[in-house]
Amino acid sequence: MRLRMVSVPAAFVLLLAGCSSPPPPKQVTALHQEVSQLNQQMRQLTRRASALEIQAQLNSQSTQGAWLLPKAAAPVELQTQLGKLRLSLANVSAEANGTRANLAVHSTDDNPVPAFSATLVWGELDPASGQPLSANTLSQIITVPASLMPRSSVTVPLRLSGLTPGQLGFVRVHNVVPVAH
């Protein structure tokens, strides 16, 4: 009886050749895209978390007014002569000479929001420290009339000139006072 010897490395290579095959290119491409999307989402969440920390720090140190950071996308409560108000920015977008946004104002006790005026200051944040830059800040006074139908929430359209949405680091709302009818 004669045994035929096949070299072990050759048999092993044939066995592995049948088991391993590269994944189809479509699966690899899809996986790369998914990883890229997850990385992008992580960067956005990291930026938002940093902005939330800065917004909380600014508001904890503030005795007057509220700091809103567009990248934080979170409301802030402000004690005013009108009572406690919850403020937030929404729909921040570019316009010809700056930024457009909506300031949402909500009475935390659900009482109607009366007519009021407030001072807005907006500007950039220092990229290194995350703190507001005092140079080149802009301001305006807004007046919100009383509504014919009393509401506990009002939306105030804002025109924040001079800065694009990418440059807009903060909006500070202060001097919120009632306006006589």
C-alpha positions in Angstrom: 0.0 0.0 0.0 1.4 3.2 -1.1 0.4 6.5 0.7 0.4 9.6 -1.2 1.9 12.5 0.8 0.6 15.9 0.1 2.7 18.6 1.6 1.0 20.1 4.7 1.6 23.8 3.6 0.0 23.2 0.2 -3.1 21.5 1.8 -3.4 24.3 4.3 -3.2 27.0 1.7 -6.0 25.2 -0.3 -8.1 24.9 2.8 -7.7 28.6 3.7 -8.3 29.8 0.1 -11.7 28.2 0.3 -12.5 29.9 3.6 -11.4 33.4 3.1 -12.6 35.8 0.5 -12.5 39.6 0.7 -15.8 41.2 1.5 -17.6 42.7 -1.4 -16.6 46.3 -2.1 -20.2 47.5 -1.5 -20.1 46.3 2.1 -16.8 47.9 2.7 -17.9 51.2 1.2 -21.1 51.1 3.3 -19.1 50.4 6.4 -16.8 53.3 5.7 -19.7 55.6 5.2 -21.4 54.5 8.4 -18.1 55.0 10.4 -17.8 58.5 8.8 -21.4 59.4 9.8 -20.8 58.1 13.4 -17.6 60.2 13.6 -19.5 63.3 12.4 -22.3 62.7 15.0 -19.7 62.3 17.7 -18.0 65.6 16.7 -21.4 67.4 16.8 -22.3 65.9 20.2 -18.9 67.0 21.5 -19.4 70.5 20.3 -22.9 70.7 21.7 -21.7 69.3 25.1 -18.9 71.9 25.2 -21.4 74.7 24.3 -23.7 73.4 27.1 -20.9 73.6 29.6 -20.0 77.1 28.6 -23.6 78.3 28.6 -24.1 76.8 32.1 -20.9 78.5 33.3 -21.8 81.9 31.9 -25.3 81.7 33.4 -24.1 80.6 36.8 -21.8 83.7 36.9 -24.5 86.1 35.6 -26.6 88.1 38.0 -28.5 89.9 35.3 -29.5 88.5 32.0 -29.3 85.1 30.3 -26.7 83.8 27.9 -27.9 81.7 25.0 -25.3 79.8 22.9 -26.8 78.6 19.5 -24.6 75.5 19.5 -25.9 74.5 22.9 -29.5 74.4 21.6 -30.8 74.5 25.1 -33.2 76.7 27.0 -32.2 79.0 29.9 -34.4 80.3 32.7 -34.2 84.0 33.6 -35.8 85.7 36.6 -37.3 89.0 35.4 -39.7 91.7 36.5 -42.2 89.7 34.5 -41.6 86.6 36.5 -39.5 83.6 35.5 -39.1 83.1 31.8 -37.6 80.3 29.8 -35.7 81.5 26.8 -34.3 79.6 23.8 -33.0 80.2 20.3 -34.4 78.3 17.3 -34.2 78.3 13.5 -30.8 80.0 13.4 -30.0 80.6 9.8 -28.0 82.9 7.4 -29.4 86.0 5.8 -27.9 88.6 3.6 -26.0 90.6 6.3 -25.9 88.3 9.2 -28.1 85.8 11.0 -31.8 85.3 11.5 -33.2 83.4 14.5 -36.3 83.1 16.6 -36.2 83.8 20.4 -38.8 81.7 22.1 -40.0 83.2 25.4 -42.1 81.1 27.7 -43.6 81.9 31.1 -42.6 79.1 33.4 -45.8 79.5 35.5 -47.9 79.5 32.3 -49.2 83.1 33.0 -49.6 85.2 29.9 -46.4 87.0 28.7 -47.1 90.7 28.9 -45.7 93.3 26.6 -42.0 93.8 27.3 -38.7 95.2 26.0 -35.3 93.6 26.3 -31.7 94.3 25.3 -30.0 91.8 23.1 -26.2 91.6 22.8 -24.6 89.2 20.4 -21.1 88.3 19.4 -18.4 85.7 19.0 -16.8 83.3 21.4 -13.0 83.0 21.8 -12.1 79.8 20.0 -9.5 78.9 22.6 -11.3 79.6 25.9 -14.9 79.5 24.7 -15.6 82.8 26.5 -17.4 85.7 24.9 -15.3 88.2 23.1 -16.2 91.8 24.1 -14.7 93.3 21.0 -17.1 93.6 18.0 -20.3 92.8 20.0 -23.5 94.2 18.7 -26.7 95.1 20.5 -30.3 96.1 19.9 -33.4 96.7 22.0 -36.4 94.6 21.1 -40.0 95.4 22.0 -42.6 92.7 22.2 -46.2 94.0 22.2 -49.0 92.4 24.2 -51.0 89.8 22.3 -54.7 90.2 21.6 -55.0 86.7 22.8 -53.0 86.3 26.0 -50.4 83.5 25.6 -47.8 82.0 27.9 -45.3 81.7 25.0 -44.2 84.2 22.3 -41.8 83.8 19.5 -39.7 86.9 18.6 -38.0 87.0 15.2 -34.5 88.3 15.5 -32.2 89.9 12.9 -28.6 89.6 14.2 -26.5 91.6 11.8 -22.8 91.4 11.3 -22.2 87.7 12.1 -22.9 84.6 10.1 -24.5 81.6 12.0 -21.0 80.0 12.1 -19.6 83.1 13.8 -22.5 83.7 16.1 -21.2 82.5 19.5 -23.7 83.9 21.9 -26.9 86.0 22.4 -27.3 87.7 25.8 -30.8 88.8 26.8 -31.0 91.3 29.6 -32.9 94.3 30.9 -36.2 92.6 30.4 -38.8 95.0 31.6 -42.6 95.4 31.2 -43.8 97.9 28.6 -46.9 100.0 29.4 -49.8 99.4 27.1 
